[in-house]
Amino acid sequence: MGTVVTALPTQTLYVTVRRDELRQLKADREQLLEQVAQLRLQLAQVQLPEPSVTR
């Protein structure tokens, strides 16, 4: 058996973020969300079965 570890109560961490830092974080987040959407679209296109070509 492993060691039993007691759970500690959750702690809240307060940080200070400047407005310009927050603006940059939001811009980075938006860019990452766009990249995720683009990659999901590419993945969906790759996973689609290719139409069979009949002659």
C-alpha distance matrix in Angstrom:
0.0 3.8 6.8 8.7 12.1 15.2 17.7 21.0 24.2 26.0 28.6 31.9 33.3 37.1 38.8 42.5 43.8 47.4 49.5 50.1 46.4 45.6 48.4 47.1 43.6 45.1 47.2 44.2 42.3 45.3 45.7 42.1 42.5 45.7 44.0 41.2 43.9 45.9 42.9 42.1 45.7 45.8 42.6 44.2 47.4 45.7 43.8 47.0 48.5 51.6 54.8 56.3 59.7 62.2 65.7
3.8 0.0 3.8 6.4 9.2 12.6 14.9 18.1 21.4 23.0 25.4 28.7 29.8 33.6 35.3 38.9 40.3 43.9 46.0 46.6 42.9 42.2 45.1 43.7 40.3 42.0 44.1 41.1 39.3 42.5 42.9 39.3 39.9 43.1 41.5 38.8 41.7 43.6 40.8 40.1 43.8 43.9 41.0 42.7 45.9 44.3 42.6 45.9 47.6 50.7 54.0 55.6 59.0 61.7 65.1
6.8 3.8 0.0 3.8 6.3 9.8 12.6 15.4 18.9 20.8 23.0 26.4 27.6 31.4 33.3 36.9 38.6 42.2 44.5 45.3 41.6 41.0 44.1 42.9 39.4 41.2 43.5 40.7 39.0 42.3 42.9 39.5 40.1 43.5 42.0 39.5 42.4 44.5 41.9 41.3 45.1 45.3 42.5 44.3 47.6 46.1 44.6 47.9 49.9 52.9 56.2 58.0 61.3 64.1 67.6
8.7 6.4 3.8 0.0 3.8 6.6 9.6 12.6 16.0 18.2 20.7 24.3 25.9 29.7 31.9 35.6 37.4 41.1 43.3 44.3 40.8 39.9 43.1 42.1 38.6 40.2 42.8 40.2 38.2 41.5 42.4 39.1 39.4 43.0 41.8 39.2 41.9 44.3 41.9 41.1 44.8 45.4 42.6 44.2 47.6 46.4 44.8 47.9 50.0 53.2 56.4 58.4 61.7 64.5 68.0
12.1 9.2 6.3 3.8 0.0 3.8 6.4 9.1 12.6 14.7 17.0 20.6 22.2 25.9 28.2 31.9 33.8 37.5 39.8 40.9 37.3 36.5 39.8 38.9 35.5 37.2 39.8 37.3 35.4 38.8 39.8 36.6 37.1 40.6 39.6 37.2 40.0 42.4 40.2 39.5 43.3 44.0 41.5 43.1 46.5 45.5 44.1 47.2 49.6 52.6 55.8 58.0 61.3 64.3 67.8
15.2 12.6 9.8 6.6 3.8 0.0 3.8 6.4 9.7 12.3 14.9 18.6 20.6 24.3 26.9 30.7 32.8 36.5 38.7 40.2 36.8 35.7 39.1 38.6 35.1 36.6 39.5 37.4 35.3 38.6 40.0 36.9 37.2 40.9 40.2 37.7 40.4 43.0 41.1 40.3 44.0 45.0 42.6 44.0 47.5 46.8 45.3 48.3 50.8 53.9 57.0 59.4 62.7 65.7 69.2
17.7 14.9 12.6 9.6 6.4 3.8 0.0 3.8 6.6 8.8 11.7 15.3 17.5 21.2 23.9 27.6 29.6 33.4 35.4 37.0 33.6 32.4 35.7 35.4 31.9 33.2 36.2 34.2 32.0 35.2 36.8 33.9 34.0 37.7 37.3 34.8 37.3 40.1 38.4 37.5 41.2 42.4 40.1 41.5 45.0 44.5 43.1 46.0 48.7 51.8 54.8 57.3 60.6 63.6 67.1
21.0 18.1 15.4 12.6 9.1 6.4 3.8 0.0 3.8 6.4 8.6 12.3 14.6 18.2 21.0 24.8 27.0 30.8 33.0 34.7 31.5 30.3 33.8 33.7 30.3 31.8 34.9 33.1 31.1 34.4 36.1 33.4 33.7 37.4 37.2 35.0 37.6 40.4 38.9 38.3 41.9 43.1 41.2 42.6 46.1 45.8 44.6 47.5 50.3 53.3 56.4 59.0 62.2 65.3 68.8
24.2 21.4 18.9 16.0 12.6 9.7 6.6 3.8 0.0 3.8 6.4 9.9 12.9 16.2 19.4 23.0 25.4 29.1 31.1 33.1 30.1 28.6 32.1 32.4 29.0 30.2 33.5 32.1 29.9 33.0 35.1 32.6 32.6 36.4 36.5 34.4 36.7 39.7 38.5 37.8 41.3 42.8 41.0 42.2 45.8 45.8 44.6 47.3 50.3 53.2 56.2 59.0 62.2 65.3 68.8
26.0 23.0 20.8 18.2 14.7 12.3 8.8 6.4 3.8 0.0 3.8 6.8 9.8 13.1 16.2 19.8 21.9 25.6 27.5 29.5 26.5 24.9 28.4 28.7 25.3 26.4 29.8 28.4 26.2 29.3 31.4 29.1 29.1 32.9 33.1 31.1 33.4 36.4 35.4 34.7 38.2 39.8 38.2 39.4 42.9 43.0 42.0 44.7 47.8 50.7 53.6 56.5 59.6 62.8 66.2
28.6 25.4 23.0 20.7 17.0 14.9 11.7 8.6 6.4 3.8 0.0 3.8 6.5 9.8 13.0 16.6 19.0 22.7 24.9 26.9 24.0 22.7 26.3 26.7 23.5 24.9 28.3 27.1 25.3 28.5 30.6 28.6 28.9 32.6 32.9 31.3 33.7 36.6 35.8 35.4 38.8 40.4 39.1 40.5 43.8 44.0 43.3 46.0 49.3 51.9 54.9 57.9 60.9 64.1 67.5
31.9 28.7 26.4 24.3 20.6 18.6 15.3 12.3 9.9 6.8 3.8 0.0 3.8 6.5 9.8 13.3 15.7 19.3 21.3 23.6 20.9 19.4 23.0 23.7 20.7 21.9 25.4 24.6 22.8 26.0 28.2 26.6 26.8 30.5 31.1 29.7 32.0 34.9 34.4 34.2 37.4 39.1 38.2 39.5 42.7 43.2 42.7 45.3 48.7 51.2 54.1 57.2 60.1 63.4 66.7
33.3 29.8 27.6 25.9 22.2 20.6 17.5 14.6 12.9 9.8 6.5 3.8 0.0 3.8 6.5 10.2 12.7 16.3 18.7 20.7 17.8 16.9 20.6 21.0 18.2 20.0 23.3 22.3 21.1 24.4 26.4 24.9 25.6 29.1 29.6 28.6 31.1 33.8 33.4 33.6 36.7 38.2 37.5 39.1 42.1 42.5 42.4 45.0 48.4 50.8 53.8 56.9 59.6 63.0 66.3
37.1 33.6 31.4 29.7 25.9 24.3 21.2 18.2 16.2 13.1 9.8 6.5 3.8 0.0 3.8 6.9 9.8 13.3 15.7 18.0 15.6 14.6 18.4 19.2 16.9 18.5 21.9 21.4 20.5 23.6 25.8 24.8 25.6 28.9 29.7 29.1 31.4 34.0 34.0 34.3 37.2 38.8 38.5 40.0 42.9 43.6 43.6 46.1 49.7 51.8 54.7 58.0 60.5 64.0 67.1
38.8 35.3 33.3 31.9 28.2 26.9 23.9 21.0 19.4 16.2 13.0 9.8 6.5 3.8 0.0 3.8 6.5 10.0 12.7 14.7 12.1 11.8 15.5 16.1 14.2 16.3 19.3 18.9 18.5 21.6 23.5 22.9 24.0 27.1 27.9 27.7 30.0 32.4 32.5 33.2 36.0 37.4 37.4 39.1 41.7 42.4 42.8 45.3 48.9 50.8 53.7 57.0 59.4 62.9 66.0
42.5 38.9 36.9 35.6 31.9 30.7 27.6 24.8 23.0 19.8 16.6 13.3 10.2 6.9 3.8 0.0 3.8 6.6 9.7 11.8 9.9 9.9 13.5 14.4 13.3 15.4 18.2 18.3 18.4 21.2 23.1 23.1 24.3 27.1 28.0 28.3 30.5 32.6 33.1 34.1 36.6 38.0 38.3 40.1 42.5 43.3 44.0 46.3 50.0 51.6 54.5 57.9 60.1 63.7 66.6
43.8 40.3 38.6 37.4 33.8 32.8 29.6 27.0 25.4 21.9 19.0 15.7 12.7 9.8 6.5 3.8 0.0 3.8 6.5 8.3 6.2 6.3 9.8 10.7 9.9 12.0 14.6 14.9 15.4 18.0 19.8 20.1 21.4 23.9 25.0 25.6 27.7 29.6 30.3 31.5 33.8 35.2 35.8 37.5 39.7 40.7 41.6 43.8 47.5 49.0 51.8 55.2 57.3 60.9 63.7
47.4 43.9 42.2 41.1 37.5 36.5 33.4 30.8 29.1 25.6 22.7 19.3 16.3 13.3 10.0 6.6 3.8 0.0 3.8 5.5 5.2 6.2 8.6 9.9 10.5 12.3 14.3 15.3 16.4 18.4 20.0 21.0 22.4 24.4 25.7 26.8 28.6 30.3 31.4 32.7 34.7 36.1 37.1 38.8 40.7 41.9 43.0 45.1 48.8 50.0 52.8 56.2 58.1 61.7 64.4
49.5 46.0 44.5 43.3 39.8 38.7 35.4 33.0 31.1 27.5 24.9 21.3 18.7 15.7 12.7 9.7 6.5 3.8 0.0 3.8 5.4 5.0 6.1 8.6 9.8 10.5 12.2 14.1 15.1 16.4 18.3 19.8 20.9 22.6 24.3 25.6 27.0 28.7 30.2 31.4 33.1 34.7 35.9 37.4 39.2 40.6 41.8 43.7 47.4 48.5 51.1 54.6 56.4 60.0 62.6
50.1 46.6 45.3 44.3 40.9 40.2 37.0 34.7 33.1 29.5 26.9 23.6 20.7 18.0 14.7 11.8 8.3 5.5 3.8 0.0 3.8 5.4 5.0 6.2 8.6 9.9 10.5 12.2 14.1 15.3 16.5 18.3 19.9 21.2 22.6 24.3 25.8 27.1 28.6 30.2 31.8 33.1 34.5 36.2 37.7 39.0 40.5 42.4 46.1 47.0 49.6 53.0 54.7 58.3 60.8
46.4 42.9 41.6 40.8 37.3 36.8 33.6 31.5 30.1 26.5 24.0 20.9 17.8 15.6 12.1 9.9 6.2 5.2 5.4 3.8 0.0 3.8 5.4 5.1 6.1 8.6 9.8 10.4 12.1 14.2 15.3 16.4 18.2 20.0 21.0 22.4 24.3 25.7 26.7 28.4 30.3 31.4 32.5 34.4 36.2 37.2 38.6 40.7 44.3 45.4 48.2 51.6 53.4 57.0 59.6
45.6 42.2 41.0 39.9 36.5 35.7 32.4 30.3 28.6 24.9 22.7 19.4 16.9 14.6 11.8 9.9 6.3 6.2 5.0 5.4 3.8 0.0 3.8 5.4 5.0 6.2 8.6 9.8 10.4 12.3 14.2 15.2 16.4 18.4 19.9 20.9 22.5 24.4 25.6 26.8 28.7 30.2 31.2 32.8 34.8 36.0 37.1 39.1 42.8 44.1 46.7 50.2 52.1 55.7 58.4
48.4 45.1 44.1 43.1 39.8 39.1 35.7 33.8 32.1 28.4 26.3 23.0 20.6 18.4 15.5 13.5 9.8 8.6 6.1 5.0 5.4 3.8 0.0 3.8 5.5 5.2 6.2 8.7 9.9 10.6 12.4 14.3 15.4 16.7 18.5 20.0 21.3 22.8 24.5 25.8 27.3 28.9 30.3 31.7 33.4 34.9 36.2 38.0 41.7 42.7 45.2 48.7 50.4 54.0 56.6
47.1 43.7 42.9 42.1 38.9 38.6 35.4 33.7 32.4 28.7 26.7 23.7 21.0 19.2 16.1 14.4 10.7 9.9 8.6 6.2 5.1 5.4 3.8 0.0 3.8 5.4 5.0 6.1 8.5 9.8 10.5 12.2 14.2 15.4 16.5 18.3 20.0 21.1 22.4 24.3 25.8 27.0 28.4 30.2 31.7 32.9 34.5 36.4 40.0 41.0 43.6 47.0 48.7 52.3 54.9
43.6 40.3 39.4 38.6 35.5 35.1 31.9 30.3 29.0 25.3 23.5 20.7 18.2 16.9 14.2 13.3 9.9 10.5 9.8 8.6 6.1 5.0 5.5 3.8 0.0 3.8 5.4 5.1 6.1 8.6 9.8 10.5 12.2 14.2 15.2 16.3 18.3 19.9 20.9 22.3 24.4 25.6 26.6 28.4 30.3 31.4 32.6 34.7 38.3 39.5 42.3 45.7 47.6 51.3 54.0
45.1 42.0 41.2 40.2 37.2 36.6 33.2 31.8 30.2 26.4 24.9 21.9 20.0 18.5 16.3 15.4 12.0 12.3 10.5 9.9 8.6 6.2 5.2 5.4 3.8 0.0 3.8 5.4 5.0 6.1 8.6 9.8 10.5 12.4 14.2 15.2 16.5 18.4 19.9 21.0 22.7 24.4 25.5 26.9 28.8 30.3 31.4 33.2 36.9 38.2 40.7 44.2 46.1 49.7 52.4
47.2 44.1 43.5 42.8 39.8 39.5 36.2 34.9 33.5 29.8 28.3 25.4 23.3 21.9 19.3 18.2 14.6 14.3 12.2 10.5 9.8 8.6 6.2 5.0 5.4 3.8 0.0 3.8 5.4 5.1 6.2 8.6 9.9 10.7 12.4 14.3 15.5 16.6 18.4 20.0 21.3 22.7 24.3 25.9 27.3 28.8 30.3 32.0 35.7 36.6 39.1 42.6 44.2 47.8 50.4
44.2 41.1 40.7 40.2 37.3 37.4 34.2 33.1 32.1 28.4 27.1 24.6 22.3 21.4 18.9 18.3 14.9 15.3 14.1 12.2 10.4 9.8 8.7 6.1 5.1 5.4 3.8 0.0 3.8 5.5 5.1 6.2 8.6 9.9 10.6 12.3 14.3 15.3 16.4 18.3 20.0 21.0 22.3 24.3 25.8 26.9 28.4 30.5 34.1 35.1 37.8 41.2 43.0 46.6 49.2
42.3 39.3 39.0 38.2 35.4 35.3 32.0 31.1 29.9 26.2 25.3 22.8 21.1 20.5 18.5 18.4 15.4 16.4 15.1 14.1 12.1 10.4 9.9 8.5 6.1 5.0 5.4 3.8 0.0 3.8 5.4 5.1 6.2 8.7 9.8 10.5 12.3 14.2 15.2 16.4 18.4 19.9 20.8 22.4 24.4 25.7 26.7 28.7 32.4 33.7 36.5 39.9 41.9 45.5 48.3
45.3 42.5 42.3 41.5 38.8 38.6 35.2 34.4 33.0 29.3 28.5 26.0 24.4 23.6 21.6 21.2 18.0 18.4 16.4 15.3 14.2 12.3 10.6 9.8 8.6 6.1 5.1 5.5 3.8 0.0 3.8 5.4 5.1 6.3 8.7 9.9 10.6 12.4 14.3 15.4 16.7 18.5 19.9 21.2 22.8 24.5 25.8 27.4 31.1 32.2 34.7 38.2 40.0 43.6 46.3
45.7 42.9 42.9 42.4 39.8 40.0 36.8 36.1 35.1 31.4 30.6 28.2 26.4 25.8 23.5 23.1 19.8 20.0 18.3 16.5 15.3 14.2 12.4 10.5 9.8 8.6 6.2 5.1 5.4 3.8 0.0 3.8 5.4 5.1 6.3 8.7 10.0 10.6 12.3 14.3 15.5 16.6 18.3 20.0 21.3 22.7 24.4 26.1 29.7 30.5 33.1 36.5 38.2 41.8 44.4
42.1 39.3 39.5 39.1 36.6 36.9 33.9 33.4 32.6 29.1 28.6 26.6 24.9 24.8 22.9 23.1 20.1 21.0 19.8 18.3 16.4 15.2 14.3 12.2 10.5 9.8 8.6 6.2 5.1 5.4 3.8 0.0 3.8 5.4 5.0 6.2 8.6 9.8 10.4 12.2 14.2 15.2 16.2 18.2 19.9 20.9 22.3 24.4 28.0 29.1 32.0 35.3 37.3 40.9 43.7
42.5 39.9 40.1 39.4 37.1 37.2 34.0 33.7 32.6 29.1 28.9 26.8 25.6 25.6 24.0 24.3 21.4 22.4 20.9 19.9 18.2 16.4 15.4 14.2 12.2 10.5 9.9 8.6 6.2 5.1 5.4 3.8 0.0 3.8 5.4 5.1 6.2 8.6 9.9 10.5 12.4 14.3 15.2 16.5 18.5 20.0 21.0 22.7 26.5 27.8 30.5 33.9 36.0 39.6 42.4
45.7 43.1 43.5 43.0 40.6 40.9 37.7 37.4 36.4 32.9 32.6 30.5 29.1 28.9 27.1 27.1 23.9 24.4 22.6 21.2 20.0 18.4 16.7 15.4 14.2 12.4 10.7 9.9 8.7 6.3 5.1 5.4 3.8 0.0 3.8 5.4 5.1 6.2 8.6 9.9 10.7 12.4 14.2 15.4 16.7 18.5 20.0 21.4 25.1 26.0 28.5 32.0 33.8 37.3 40.0
44.0 41.5 42.0 41.8 39.6 40.2 37.3 37.2 36.5 33.1 32.9 31.1 29.6 29.7 27.9 28.0 25.0 25.7 24.3 22.6 21.0 19.9 18.5 16.5 15.2 14.2 12.4 10.6 9.8 8.7 6.3 5.0 5.4 3.8 0.0 3.8 5.4 5.0 6.1 8.5 9.8 10.5 12.1 14.1 15.3 16.5 18.2 20.1 23.6 24.5 27.3 30.6 32.4 36.1 38.8
41.2 38.8 39.5 39.2 37.2 37.7 34.8 35.0 34.4 31.1 31.3 29.7 28.6 29.1 27.7 28.3 25.6 26.8 25.6 24.3 22.4 20.9 20.0 18.3 16.3 15.2 14.3 12.3 10.5 9.9 8.7 6.2 5.1 5.4 3.8 0.0 3.8 5.4 5.1 6.1 8.6 9.8 10.3 12.1 14.2 15.2 16.3 18.4 22.0 23.4 26.3 29.6 31.8 35.4 38.3
43.9 41.7 42.4 41.9 40.0 40.4 37.3 37.6 36.7 33.4 33.7 32.0 31.1 31.4 30.0 30.5 27.7 28.6 27.0 25.8 24.3 22.5 21.3 20.0 18.3 16.5 15.5 14.3 12.3 10.6 10.0 8.6 6.2 5.1 5.4 3.8 0.0 3.8 5.5 5.1 6.2 8.7 9.9 10.6 12.4 14.4 15.4 16.7 20.5 21.8 24.3 27.8 29.9 33.4 36.3
45.9 43.6 44.5 44.3 42.4 43.0 40.1 40.4 39.7 36.4 36.6 34.9 33.8 34.0 32.4 32.6 29.6 30.3 28.7 27.1 25.7 24.4 22.8 21.1 19.9 18.4 16.6 15.3 14.2 12.4 10.6 9.8 8.6 6.2 5.0 5.4 3.8 0.0 3.8 5.5 5.1 6.3 8.6 9.9 10.7 12.5 14.3 15.7 19.2 19.9 22.6 26.0 27.8 31.4 34.1
42.9 40.8 41.9 41.9 40.2 41.1 38.4 38.9 38.5 35.4 35.8 34.4 33.4 34.0 32.5 33.1 30.3 31.4 30.2 28.6 26.7 25.6 24.5 22.4 20.9 19.9 18.4 16.4 15.2 14.3 12.3 10.4 9.9 8.6 6.1 5.1 5.5 3.8 0.0 3.8 5.4 5.0 6.0 8.5 9.8 10.5 12.2 14.3 17.8 18.8 21.9 25.0 27.1 30.7 33.6
42.1 40.1 41.3 41.1 39.5 40.3 37.5 38.3 37.8 34.7 35.4 34.2 33.6 34.3 33.2 34.1 31.5 32.7 31.4 30.2 28.4 26.8 25.8 24.3 22.3 21.0 20.0 18.3 16.4 15.4 14.3 12.2 10.5 9.9 8.5 6.1 5.1 5.5 3.8 0.0 3.8 5.4 5.0 6.1 8.6 9.9 10.5 12.4 16.0 17.6 20.5 23.8 26.2 29.7 32.8
45.7 43.8 45.1 44.8 43.3 44.0 41.2 41.9 41.3 38.2 38.8 37.4 36.7 37.2 36.0 36.6 33.8 34.7 33.1 31.8 30.3 28.7 27.3 25.8 24.4 22.7 21.3 20.0 18.4 16.7 15.5 14.2 12.4 10.7 9.8 8.6 6.2 5.1 5.4 3.8 0.0 3.8 5.4 5.1 6.2 8.7 9.9 10.8 14.5 15.5 18.1 21.6 23.7 27.2 30.1
45.8 43.9 45.3 45.4 44.0 45.0 42.4 43.1 42.8 39.8 40.4 39.1 38.2 38.8 37.4 38.0 35.2 36.1 34.7 33.1 31.4 30.2 28.9 27.0 25.6 24.4 22.7 21.0 19.9 18.5 16.6 15.2 14.3 12.4 10.5 9.8 8.7 6.3 5.0 5.4 3.8 0.0 3.8 5.4 5.1 6.3 8.7 10.1 13.4 14.0 17.0 20.2 22.1 25.8 28.6
42.6 41.0 42.5 42.6 41.5 42.6 40.1 41.2 41.0 38.2 39.1 38.2 37.5 38.5 37.4 38.3 35.8 37.1 35.9 34.5 32.5 31.2 30.3 28.4 26.6 25.5 24.3 22.3 20.8 19.9 18.3 16.2 15.2 14.2 12.1 10.3 9.9 8.6 6.0 5.0 5.4 3.8 0.0 3.8 5.4 5.1 6.2 8.7 12.0 13.5 16.8 19.8 22.2 25.8 28.9
44.2 42.7 44.3 44.2 43.1 44.0 41.5 42.6 42.2 39.4 40.5 39.5 39.1 40.0 39.1 40.1 37.5 38.8 37.4 36.2 34.4 32.8 31.7 30.2 28.4 26.9 25.9 24.3 22.4 21.2 20.0 18.2 16.5 15.4 14.1 12.1 10.6 9.9 8.5 6.1 5.1 5.4 3.8 0.0 3.8 5.5 5.1 6.3 10.0 11.9 14.7 18.0 20.6 24.0 27.2
47.4 45.9 47.6 47.6 46.5 47.5 45.0 46.1 45.8 42.9 43.8 42.7 42.1 42.9 41.7 42.5 39.7 40.7 39.2 37.7 36.2 34.8 33.4 31.7 30.3 28.8 27.3 25.8 24.4 22.8 21.3 19.9 18.5 16.7 15.3 14.2 12.4 10.7 9.8 8.6 6.2 5.1 5.4 3.8 0.0 3.8 5.5 5.4 8.6 9.3 12.1 15.4 17.7 21.2 24.2
45.7 44.3 46.1 46.4 45.5 46.8 44.5 45.8 45.8 43.0 44.0 43.2 42.5 43.6 42.4 43.3 40.7 41.9 40.6 39.0 37.2 36.0 34.9 32.9 31.4 30.3 28.8 26.9 25.7 24.5 22.7 20.9 20.0 18.5 16.5 15.2 14.4 12.5 10.5 9.9 8.7 6.3 5.1 5.5 3.8 0.0 3.8 5.6 7.9 8.7 12.2 15.0 17.3 20.9 23.9
43.8 42.6 44.6 44.8 44.1 45.3 43.1 44.6 44.6 42.0 43.3 42.7 42.4 43.6 42.8 44.0 41.6 43.0 41.8 40.5 38.6 37.1 36.2 34.5 32.6 31.4 30.3 28.4 26.7 25.8 24.4 22.3 21.0 20.0 18.2 16.3 15.4 14.3 12.2 10.5 9.9 8.7 6.2 5.1 5.5 3.8 0.0 3.8 6.3 8.7 12.1 14.7 17.7 20.9 24.3
47.0 45.9 47.9 47.9 47.2 48.3 46.0 47.5 47.3 44.7 46.0 45.3 45.0 46.1 45.3 46.3 43.8 45.1 43.7 42.4 40.7 39.1 38.0 36.4 34.7 33.2 32.0 30.5 28.7 27.4 26.1 24.4 22.7 21.4 20.1 18.4 16.7 15.7 14.3 12.4 10.8 10.1 8.7 6.3 5.4 5.6 3.8 0.0 3.8 6.2 8.9 12.0 15.0 18.1 21.6
48.5 47.6 49.9 50.0 49.6 50.8 48.7 50.3 50.3 47.8 49.3 48.7 48.4 49.7 48.9 50.0 47.5 48.8 47.4 46.1 44.3 42.8 41.7 40.0 38.3 36.9 35.7 34.1 32.4 31.1 29.7 28.0 26.5 25.1 23.6 22.0 20.5 19.2 17.8 16.0 14.5 13.4 12.0 10.0 8.6 7.9 6.3 3.8 0.0 3.8 6.3 8.7 12.1 15.0 18.5
51.6 50.7 52.9 53.2 52.6 53.9 51.8 53.3 53.2 50.7 51.9 51.2 50.8 51.8 50.8 51.6 49.0 50.0 48.5 47.0 45.4 44.1 42.7 41.0 39.5 38.2 36.6 35.1 33.7 32.2 30.5 29.1 27.8 26.0 24.5 23.4 21.8 19.9 18.8 17.6 15.5 14.0 13.5 11.9 9.3 8.7 8.7 6.2 3.8 0.0 3.8 6.3 9.0 12.3 15.6
54.8 54.0 56.2 56.4 55.8 57.0 54.8 56.4 56.2 53.6 54.9 54.1 53.8 54.7 53.7 54.5 51.8 52.8 51.1 49.6 48.2 46.7 45.2 43.6 42.3 40.7 39.1 37.8 36.5 34.7 33.1 32.0 30.5 28.5 27.3 26.3 24.3 22.6 21.9 20.5 18.1 17.0 16.8 14.7 12.1 12.2 12.1 8.9 6.3 3.8 0.0 3.8 6.4 9.4 12.8
56.3 55.6 58.0 58.4 58.0 59.4 57.3 59.0 59.0 56.5 57.9 57.2 56.9 58.0 57.0 57.9 55.2 56.2 54.6 53.0 51.6 50.2 48.7 47.0 45.7 44.2 42.6 41.2 39.9 38.2 36.5 35.3 33.9 32.0 30.6 29.6 27.8 26.0 25.0 23.8 21.6 20.2 19.8 18.0 15.4 15.0 14.7 12.0 8.7 6.3 3.8 0.0 3.8 6.3 9.9
59.7 59.0 61.3 61.7 61.3 62.7 60.6 62.2 62.2 59.6 60.9 60.1 59.6 60.5 59.4 60.1 57.3 58.1 56.4 54.7 53.4 52.1 50.4 48.7 47.6 46.1 44.2 43.0 41.9 40.0 38.2 37.3 36.0 33.8 32.4 31.8 29.9 27.8 27.1 26.2 23.7 22.1 22.2 20.6 17.7 17.3 17.7 15.0 12.1 9.0 6.4 3.8 0.0 3.8 6.7
62.2 61.7 64.1 64.5 64.3 65.7 63.6 65.3 65.3 62.8 64.1 63.4 63.0 64.0 62.9 63.7 60.9 61.7 60.0 58.3 57.0 55.7 54.0 52.3 51.3 49.7 47.8 46.6 45.5 43.6 41.8 40.9 39.6 37.3 36.1 35.4 33.4 31.4 30.7 29.7 27.2 25.8 25.8 24.0 21.2 20.9 20.9 18.1 15.0 12.3 9.4 6.3 3.8 0.0 3.8
65.7 65.1 67.6 68.0 67.8 69.2 67.1 68.8 68.8 66.2 67.5 66.7 66.3 67.1 66.0 66.6 63.7 64.4 62.6 60.8 59.6 58.4 56.6 54.9 54.0 52.4 50.4 49.2 48.3 46.3 44.4 43.7 42.4 40.0 38.8 38.3 36.3 34.1 33.6 32.8 30.1 28.6 28.9 27.2 24.2 23.9 24.3 21.6 18.5 15.6 12.8 9.9 6.7 3.8 0.0
